[in-house]
Amino acid sequence: MRKRQRQDDSLAAVEAARARANRAAASVTATIDAGERPRLGEVLLSEHGLEREQIWDALNRQAESGGMLGAILVEQGLIDQHMLNEALATQLGLPTVDLRRERPTSAALAVVSEELARQYNIIPLRLHDDVLDVAIADGSDAEVREVLTQLPVRVVNVFLAAPLDVETSLRTHYRLISADDRQVQQFWANAAPDEAVDVIDYDDAPIIQVVNKMIRQALRDRASDIHIEPTDGRIRIRFRVDGALREVLSLPASAGPELVSRIKIMAEMDIVERRRPQDGQFQMTIDGSGLDVRVATGATIWGETAVLRLLDKSKSILQMGDLGMPEDTHARYQSIVRKPYGMIVCSGPTGSGKTTTLYATLSDVSRSEVNVMTIEDPVEYVFPAINQMQINLQADVTFASGLKLILRQDPDIILVGEIRDEETASIAVHAALTGHLVMTSLHATDASAALYRLLDMGVEPFLVASSLVGVVGQRLVRKICPSCAAPYKPSASDLKWYNYLGGPPKKVFVSGTGCNYCSDTGFRERVGVYEVLEVTEEIGQLLVAGATPHDVRDLATKQGMRTMGAEAMHLVANDITTIDEVIRNVYVS
C-alpha cells in the first residue's frame, strides 16, 4: 500500500512539474513572440536618432564582410552596447534591465544552476510566488527559450540585457565560495586546532575543494593576491583587487592550520615548521588558463598567515604603447630606451607596476640581432626569445652572482629584476659603464629619490651620474568605474590639491557611485601614473656636487619632466580617476 502511495505521489509530482513547465512555456512564448517584429534598422532610425545613410553604410558593410548589423554599428561608434540592447528589446517586444544596478536575489540564483546560466547566458533576478524574472543576452535564441520553459517555476518573465553585462553578472553573482558552501561547511566541521591533515591523496576532500575554489574565485574577481590571516577567533580571507583589499570569507580559527598546511603542501614547503617564514610556489590550471602562484607564510601572534600572489599566464605582456603614458611622456621615455648603453631604473613601491613597465620595455627593445638576458626573482612571465634566469638561493644564484654570470655570456641588454644591495648595484653600474643597456627596478618614492637610493647603497656619485640615462617613477591609481560614473562636488581640500598639483581648469568632476560591477567601490581596474627623469649632464653635475633630491627634482622639472602629481591630476581632468585616489596613492611633495 505504501509502495503504491509513493508511486502515486511521484506521478503527481511529475504531472505538477509538467503543468508548471507548460504554463512557463506559454508565458515565455507570449512574451518573446508577441506581435510582428520591426526591423532593427527601423527602430534605430525612429527611436535612437541614427541617419538613414548611416544604416545603409552599415548594411553595405554587413553584405561585404558578414556579421550582425548591431555589432557593426557599435564597432563604428554610432551606438553603444546599451543603446543596441534597447533597440533589440523594442524589436523583440521585451522589457530591458540594467544589470549594473540590478542585484539578483539568492532565491532566484538557486533556481538556475551556474552551469546552465553560463551555457545559455541567463541571469535569474527575482523569485516571487513561483514567478521568476530572468535577464537574457539573446532574446531571439529559440534554444534559450526552450531552456526557460524547463525551469521549475510557474511563470518566467524575460528581460533583455546587454551581452557584456550578462557576462559580467555571471562572474559577479555566481560565487564559487561562501560561508554557505557545502565544502566550506564540511571544512568547518572537520577542522581541528593544531592539526595538519594529510590530504594529498584525497582530491575530493573539503580542504582541497575550499582552496581550489578560493583561488578560482580570486582569479574571476581579478585579484592579484589572496591574504589568509588569523585574527582573534577567526580566519579572515581577503582578496586584493585593483590594489585594495576586500574581505570575501571568514572561517573559524580552528580551520587555520589545516588551510595553511594544504597550501604549503601545494607549494612544496615544510608543513611542520610554523614559526620560521617560508617561501614557495606552485602552478595550476584554472578555467583552461595556466596560473603561477607564489606563496609566503609567516607567524603572527594569532597564528600562521599566508599570502598568495597570483600570476595569470593567459594575460599578454603589455607593449610600451599600452602602458598609458601621455604622448609627450612616452616620447621622452622612448628617447631614453633607444640609447645603446647605460642604466634605466624603474622606481616605486611594491605593487606599483614596475615589473609590467620593465617587461613592456624589454619586449620593445628585444631584437633577433641582440642577446637579451634577465635575472629575476621569480620569472613572472616567459619571453620565448629571451634568456631568463631565476634566483635560486639553494644553488647560490643571487642577483649579484647571476649578474656576474650574465656578464660572461656576451649580453647586449640585461634586465635585473631588482637592486637590493650594494654588490648588485655596483655590478649593474659597471655593466652599464662597459657598454651594456641595463634595466632594473628599485624601491624609491619617486624618480629623483631613486638616484639617492643608489648613493645610499654605496655607489659613488660620479658613477651614478655616468651610468644612469633615465629613471621612471610610477604609481598605480584606480580608474573610475564606467558603469556608475556620475558628477560630484569635490571638497574644498580636494580642490586645493587639484590646483596645487597643476590640474587644468575643470567645472564638472566625476566619481563612481558604486554598482554591481565594481563591488560598490566606484572603481574598476587601474592605470599607471608616470614621471620620466632624463639624467642629463646638468643633473649629473648636481649629484656630484652633493645637491639635495629637491634640487634635482626642480631641475628635472625645468628640463621638461612632468611630476607624477601633475600627471595624475591630468587623469582627474579627463575623468579617469578621482582627486582623493590621487592623494591616497601618489606621493606628492
C-alpha positions in Angstrom: 0.0 0.0 0.0 2.8 2.4 0.9 4.7 1.5 -2.3 1.6 2.3 -4.3 1.1 5.6 -2.4 4.7 6.6 -3.2 4.2 5.8 -6.9 1.0 7.9 -6.9 2.9 10.8 -5.1 5.7 10.5 -7.6 3.3 10.6 -10.6 1.5 13.6 -9.1 4.8 15.4 -8.7 5.7 14.7 -12.4 2.4 15.9 -13.6 2.7 19.1 -11.4 6.2 19.8 -12.8 4.9 19.2 -16.3 2.0 21.6 -15.7 4.4 24.3 -14.4 6.6 23.8 -17.4 3.6 24.2 -19.8 2.5 27.4 -18.0 6.1 28.7 -18.1 6.3 27.9 -21.8 3.1 29.8 -22.5 4.4 32.8 -20.5 7.8 32.8 -22.2 6.5 32.3 -25.7 3.8 35.0 -25.3 6.5 37.5 -24.0 9.0 36.9 -26.8 6.8 36.2 -29.8 4.0 38.7 -29.3 3.5 40.9 -32.3 5.3 41.2 -35.6 8.9 42.3 -35.2 10.0 45.6 -36.8 13.5 45.7 -38.4 16.4 46.7 -36.2 17.4 49.5 -38.6 13.8 50.9 -38.5 14.0 51.0 -34.7 17.3 52.8 -34.7 16.1 55.3 -37.2 12.8 56.1 -35.4 13.9 55.9 -31.7 17.6 56.4 -31.5 18.4 59.2 -33.9 20.5 57.4 -36.5 20.6 58.8 -40.0 19.4 56.6 -43.0 22.8 57.0 -44.6 24.5 55.5 -41.5 22.2 52.5 -41.6 22.8 51.9 -45.3 26.5 52.2 -44.9 26.4 49.6 -42.1 24.2 47.3 -44.2 26.7 47.5 -47.1 29.5 46.6 -44.7 27.4 43.7 -43.5 26.9 42.5 -47.1 30.6 42.6 -47.7 32.0 41.0 -44.6 29.0 39.5 -42.8 28.3 39.9 -39.1 25.4 41.4 -37.2 24.1 44.9 -38.1 24.1 46.0 -34.4 27.7 44.8 -33.9 28.8 46.8 -36.9 27.1 50.0 -35.7 28.8 49.5 -32.3 32.2 49.0 -33.9 31.7 52.2 -35.9 31.0 54.1 -32.7 27.5 55.1 -33.8 25.8 53.4 -30.9 26.9 51.8 -27.7 26.0 48.3 -26.3 23.2 49.6 -24.1 21.6 51.6 -26.9 21.8 48.5 -29.1 20.2 46.5 -26.3 17.3 49.0 -26.0 16.7 48.8 -29.8 16.8 45.0 -29.8 14.3 45.0 -26.9 12.0 47.2 -28.8 12.3 45.0 -31.9 11.5 41.8 -29.8 8.9 43.4 -27.6 10.8 42.8 -24.4 11.5 45.0 -21.4 15.1 45.8 -20.6 17.0 45.6 -17.3 20.2 47.4 -16.2 22.4 44.6 -14.7 24.8 47.3 -13.4 22.2 48.2 -10.8 20.0 45.1 -10.5 21.2 42.7 -7.8 19.8 39.1 -8.1 18.3 37.5 -5.0 19.8 34.3 -3.6 16.4 32.6 -4.1 16.4 33.4 -7.8 20.0 32.3 -8.2 19.2 28.9 -6.6 16.6 28.2 -9.4 19.1 28.3 -12.2 22.4 26.4 -11.8 25.6 28.1 -12.6 26.4 25.6 -15.4 23.0 26.3 -17.1 23.3 30.0 -16.6 26.8 30.2 -18.2 25.8 27.9 -21.1 22.8 30.0 -22.1 23.7 33.4 -20.7 20.9 33.6 -18.3 20.8 35.7 -15.1 17.9 35.0 -12.7 16.8 38.2 -11.0 13.8 37.7 -8.6 11.6 34.9 -7.5 8.2 35.7 -6.0 5.1 33.4 -5.8 6.6 30.9 -8.2 7.2 33.7 -10.8 10.9 34.1 -11.9 12.3 37.2 -13.6 15.3 36.5 -15.7 17.7 38.5 -17.9 19.0 37.0 -21.1 21.5 38.2 -23.7 19.8 37.0 -26.8 16.0 37.3 -27.0 15.8 35.6 -30.4 17.5 32.4 -29.5 14.9 29.6 -29.6 17.2 27.3 -27.6 17.3 29.7 -24.7 13.5 30.0 -24.9 13.2 26.2 -24.7 15.5 26.1 -21.6 13.4 28.8 -19.9 10.3 26.6 -20.3 12.0 23.8 -18.4 12.7 25.9 -15.2 10.7 24.6 -12.2 8.5 27.7 -11.8 5.0 28.7 -12.8 5.9 31.8 -14.9 9.1 33.2 -16.4 9.3 36.9 -17.1 12.0 37.7 -19.6 14.1 40.9 -19.7 16.8 41.7 -22.2 20.3 42.8 -21.1 23.5 43.7 -22.9 25.6 40.6 -23.5 28.7 42.1 -21.8 26.5 43.0 -18.8 25.2 39.4 -18.6 28.8 38.0 -18.8 29.9 40.3 -16.0 26.9 39.5 -13.8 27.7 35.7 -14.2 31.2 36.3 -12.8 29.9 38.7 -10.1 26.9 36.8 -8.7 27.7 33.1 -9.1 30.2 32.9 -6.3 32.3 29.7 -6.1 32.9 30.0 -2.4 30.9 31.4 0.5 30.1 30.6 4.1 27.1 28.6 2.9 29.2 26.4 0.5 28.9 22.7 1.2 32.7 22.1 1.2 33.2 25.1 3.5 30.6 23.7 5.9 32.3 20.3 5.9 35.7 22.0 6.4 34.3 23.9 9.4 33.0 20.7 10.9 36.3 18.7 10.3 38.8 21.4 11.2 40.7 20.8 14.4 43.1 23.2 16.1 46.9 22.5 15.8 46.3 19.6 13.4 47.7 19.4 9.9 45.7 16.9 7.9 47.4 14.9 5.1 45.1 15.4 2.1 47.4 14.7 -0.7 45.6 11.5 -1.9 42.1 12.8 -1.5 41.2 15.1 -4.3 37.6 15.5 -3.1 38.5 16.3 0.5 36.7 19.5 1.7 40.0 21.3 2.3 41.2 20.7 -1.2 37.9 21.9 -2.6 38.0 25.0 -0.4 41.5 26.0 -1.5 40.8 25.3 -5.2 37.5 27.3 -5.2 39.2 30.2 -3.3 41.9 30.5 -5.9 39.5 30.1 -8.8 37.2 32.8 -7.4 40.1 35.1 -6.8 41.0 34.8 -10.5 37.4 35.5 -11.5 37.5 38.6 -9.3 40.7 39.9 -11.0 42.5 39.6 -7.7 46.3 39.9 -7.6 46.7 38.5 -4.1 45.0 36.3 -1.6 45.5 37.0 2.1 44.8 34.3 4.7 45.1 36.0 8.1 44.4 34.6 11.6 42.8 37.1 13.9 41.2 36.9 17.3 38.7 34.0 17.0 38.6 33.6 13.2 40.5 33.3 9.9 40.0 36.2 7.6 40.4 35.7 3.8 40.8 38.8 1.7 41.4 39.4 -2.0 43.4 42.4 -3.3 41.5 43.7 -6.3 42.7 46.9 -8.0 45.2 47.5 -5.2 42.6 47.4 -2.4 41.9 44.5 0.0 38.4 43.2 0.3 37.2 40.5 2.7 35.4 37.6 1.0 35.2 34.9 3.6 35.5 34.2 7.3 36.4 30.8 8.8 36.7 29.6 12.4 40.2 29.9 13.9 40.5 26.2 14.2 40.5 26.0 10.3 43.7 28.0 10.0 46.4 25.3 10.5 44.7 22.9 8.0 44.2 25.6 5.4 47.8 26.8 5.6 49.1 23.3 5.6 47.2 22.4 2.4 48.7 25.5 0.7 52.2 24.5 2.0 51.8 21.0 0.5 50.9 22.5 -2.9 54.0 24.8 -2.7 56.3 22.0 -1.5 57.0 23.8 1.8 57.7 22.4 5.3 54.3 21.9 6.9 55.8 21.1 10.3 57.7 24.4 10.6 55.3 27.2 11.6 57.5 29.7 13.3 60.0 30.4 10.5 58.9 32.4 7.4 58.8 30.3 4.2 58.5 31.0 0.5 57.3 28.6 -2.2 55.4 28.5 -5.4 53.2 26.1 -7.4 51.3 26.0 -10.7 47.7 25.1 -11.6 45.2 25.4 -14.4 42.1 27.5 -13.8 39.3 27.6 -16.5 41.8 26.4 -19.1 44.5 29.0 -18.3 47.8 28.5 -16.6 48.4 30.1 -13.2 51.6 30.7 -11.2 51.1 31.1 -7.5 53.8 32.5 -5.2 53.3 31.7 -1.5 54.8 33.5 1.5 54.0 32.3 5.1 54.9 33.8 8.4 54.0 33.7 12.1 51.8 36.3 13.9 50.5 36.5 17.4 47.3 34.8 16.3 48.9 32.0 14.2 50.4 31.4 10.8 49.5 33.8 7.9 49.8 33.1 4.2 49.8 35.4 1.2 49.3 34.0 -2.3 50.4 36.2 -5.3 48.5 35.2 -8.5 50.3 35.5 -11.9 47.8 34.7 -14.7 49.8 33.3 -17.6 46.9 34.0 -20.0 47.4 37.7 -19.7 49.6 39.0 -22.5 52.6 41.2 -21.9 51.8 44.9 -22.5 53.6 46.8 -25.2 55.1 50.2 -24.3 52.3 52.0 -26.2 49.8 50.2 -23.9 51.2 51.4 -20.6 49.0 54.5 -20.6 51.8 57.2 -20.7 50.8 60.5 -22.2 52.2 61.1 -25.6 55.0 63.5 -24.5 56.0 61.4 -21.6 56.0 58.3 -23.8 58.2 60.1 -26.3 60.6 61.2 -23.6 60.9 57.6 -22.3 61.4 56.2 -25.8 64.3 58.5 -26.3 65.9 57.1 -23.2 65.2 53.5 -24.1 66.7 53.9 -27.6 70.2 54.7 -26.1 72.7 51.9 -26.8 74.1 51.6 -23.3 73.6 52.9 -19.8 71.2 52.1 -16.9 67.5 52.6 -16.8 65.8 52.4 -13.4 62.1 51.9 -12.7 61.2 53.1 -9.2 58.2 52.9 -7.0 56.8 50.9 -4.0 55.7 47.3 -4.1 52.8 46.7 -6.3 53.2 49.9 -8.4 53.6 48.0 -11.7 57.4 48.3 -12.1 57.7 44.7 -13.5 55.0 45.4 -16.0 56.8 48.5 -17.2 60.2 46.7 -17.4 58.6 43.8 -19.4 56.9 46.2 -21.8 60.3 47.9 -22.3 62.0 44.6 -22.8 59.6 43.5 -25.5 60.1 46.8 -27.3 63.9 46.7 -27.4 64.3 42.9 -27.9 65.5 42.1 -31.5 66.9 39.0 -33.1 70.4 40.6 -33.5 70.9 41.3 -29.8 71.4 39.0 -26.8 68.9 39.8 -24.1 69.4 38.2 -20.7 67.5 38.6 -17.4 68.0 37.7 -13.7 64.6 37.7 -11.9 63.0 36.6 -8.6 60.9 34.9 -9.8 60.5 34.8 -13.6 56.9 36.1 -13.8 56.3 35.9 -17.5 58.2 33.9 -20.0 59.6 35.5 -23.2 60.2 32.8 -25.9 63.2 34.6 -27.4 64.9 35.9 -24.3 67.4 34.1 -21.9 65.8 34.3 -18.5 67.4 33.2 -15.2 65.7 32.8 -11.9 67.1 33.4 -8.4 67.9 30.1 -6.6 69.3 30.6 -3.1 69.9 26.8 -2.7 72.1 26.9 -5.7 73.7 30.2 -4.6 72.2 32.1 -7.5 71.5 35.6 -6.3 71.1 38.8 -8.2 74.8 39.6 -7.7 76.1 36.1 -8.7 73.5 35.8 -11.5 74.5 39.2 -12.9 78.2 38.2 -12.8 77.3 35.0 -14.8 75.3 37.0 -17.3 78.3 39.3 -18.0 80.3 36.3 -19.1 77.5 35.3 -21.6 78.2 38.1 -24.1 74.9 40.1 -23.4 73.8 43.3 -25.1 70.7 44.1 -23.0 70.4 43.0 -19.3 67.3 43.1 -17.1 68.0 42.8 -13.3 64.7 42.2 -11.6 65.6 44.4 -8.5 68.6 46.0 -7.0 68.6 45.2 -3.3 72.2 45.5 -2.1 75.5 47.3 -2.7 77.1 44.4 -4.6 74.3 44.1 -7.1 74.1 47.9 -7.5 77.9 48.1 -8.1 77.9 45.3 -10.7 74.9 46.8 -12.6 76.5 50.2 -12.7 79.8 48.9 -14.0 77.9 46.8 -16.6 76.2 50.0 -17.8 79.6 51.8 -18.0 81.1 49.0 -20.1 78.6 49.3 -23.0 75.6 47.3 -21.9 72.0 48.5 -21.6 70.9 47.6 -18.1 67.2 47.8 -16.9 66.3 47.3 -13.3 63.8 48.2 -10.6 64.4 49.9 -7.3 62.2 50.8 -4.3 62.0 54.6 -4.0 59.3 57.2 -3.6 59.9 59.0 -6.9 62.4 59.3 -9.8 64.8 61.8 -8.1 64.8 59.7 -4.9 65.9 56.6 -6.8 69.2 58.3 -7.6 69.9 58.8 -3.9 68.9 55.2 -3.1 71.8 54.2 -5.2 74.1 56.6 -3.3 72.8 55.1 0.0 73.8 51.7 -1.3 77.4 52.9 -1.6 77.7 53.7 -5.3 79.9 56.8 -5.9 78.0 59.9 -7.1 80.2 60.2 -10.2 79.4 56.6 -11.1 75.6 57.2 -10.7 75.9 60.3 -12.9 78.0 58.5 -15.6 75.9 55.3 -15.8 72.3 56.3 -15.4 70.5 57.5 -18.5 67.0 57.7 -17.1 64.7 57.0 -14.2 60.9 56.2 -14.3 58.9 56.9 -11.2 55.5 55.3 -11.1 52.3 54.6 -9.2 49.0 52.9 -10.0 45.7 54.6 -9.3 42.2 53.1 -9.6 40.0 54.1 -12.6 36.5 55.4 -12.1 34.0 52.6 -12.9 32.4 53.5 -16.2 29.2 51.7 -15.2 28.4 54.0 -12.3 30.3 57.2 -13.1 28.4 60.4 -12.1 29.1 64.1 -11.4 30.0 65.0 -7.9 31.3 68.1 -6.0 34.8 67.7 -4.5 35.6 69.1 -1.1 37.5 72.3 -0.7 40.6 70.4 0.4 40.5 68.2 -2.7 40.1 71.2 -5.0 43.1 72.8 -3.2 45.2 69.8 -4.0 43.9 69.7 -7.6 45.0 73.3 -8.2 48.3 72.9 -6.3 49.4 70.0 -8.5 48.6 71.8 -11.7 45.2 70.4 -12.6 43.8 72.2 -15.7 40.6 74.3 -15.3 37.6 72.0 -14.8 33.9 72.7 -13.8 32.4 69.2 -13.5 34.2 66.4 -11.6 33.2 62.7 -11.9 33.4 59.8 -9.4 31.9 56.3 -9.2 28.8 55.9 -7.1 29.2 52.2 -6.7 27.4 49.3 -8.6 27.5 45.6 -9.0 30.4 45.6 -11.4 32.8 47.4 -9.1 31.5 45.7 -5.9 30.2 49.1 -4.8 33.7 50.7 -4.7 33.2 53.1 -7.5 36.5 51.9 -9.1 37.3 49.2 -11.7 40.8 48.4 -12.9 43.9 50.6 -12.6 46.1 52.9 -14.7 49.7 53.9 -14.4 50.9 57.4 -13.4 54.5 58.1 -14.5 57.3 60.7 -14.3 60.3 60.3 -16.5 63.6 61.8 -15.4 66.3 62.0 -18.0 69.8 62.1 -16.3 71.3 65.0 -18.2 74.8 66.4 -17.8 73.4 69.2 -15.6 71.6 66.7 -13.3 74.8 64.6 -13.1 76.7 67.7 -12.0 74.2 68.3 -9.2 74.7 64.7 -8.0 78.4 65.0 -7.9 78.2 68.4 -6.1 76.1 66.9 -3.4 72.8 68.6 -4.2 69.6 67.5 -2.4 66.8 65.4 -4.1 64.6 68.5 -4.2 67.3 70.4 -6.2 67.5 67.5 -8.7 63.7 67.3 -8.9 63.4 71.1 -9.5 66.0 71.0 -12.3 64.4 67.9 -13.9 61.0 69.7 -13.9 62.6 72.8 -15.6 64.1 70.5 -18.2 60.7 69.1 -19.1 59.8 66.3 -16.6 56.1 66.4 -15.5 55.8 65.1 -12.0 53.6 62.2 -11.0 51.3 64.6 -9.2 50.8 66.7 -12.3 50.3 63.6 -14.5 47.7 62.2 -12.0 45.7 65.4 -12.0 45.5 65.3 -15.8 43.9 61.9 -15.3 41.4 63.6 -13.0 40.8 66.3 -15.6 40.0 63.5 -18.1 37.5 61.8 -15.7 39.8 58.7 -15.4 40.3 58.8 -11.6 39.5 61.0 -8.6 41.3 63.6 -6.6 41.0 61.5 -3.5 42.5 58.5 -5.2 45.5 60.5 -6.3 46.1 61.9 -2.9 46.0 58.4 -1.3 48.2 56.7 -3.8 50.6 59.2 -5.5 53.4 60.7 -3.5 53.5 64.5 -3.6 56.0 66.9 -2.0 
